[in-house]
Structures are given as structure tokens and as C-alpha cells.
Amino acid sequence: MMRSVDVFYQILLPLIILQFLRTLFLPTTFDMILLAILVFLYLSHVLGWFSS
């Protein structure tokens, strides 16, 4: 189970970068909210907010 979670977070960083670039060129409210959610998910993993 933890391995699949780690794979998800490894895929999440490139998605954040692509979403950030998309937000720079075509900023919409949806893009900004999606970017904020992705960053929150990544930071929660890095800082261990939801780890047991």
C-alpha cells in the first residue's frame, strides 16, 4: 500500500510543474484552484501531515 502512495507522490511533482506552467500562460480560476490542491497534497506528504 505504501509503495502505491509513494508512486502517486512521485507522479504528483511533474503534474504540479505542468499545471504551474499552464497557469502561467492561461490562468483561470479552475487552474489556480487545481494547482493549490496539488501543492497542498504534495506538501502534506513531504511534511508528513497525514502520515500514521
Buried (B, 14 or more C-beta within 10 A) or exposed (E): EEEEEEEEEEEBEEBBEEBEEBBEEEEEEEBEEBBEEBBEBBEEBEEEEEEE
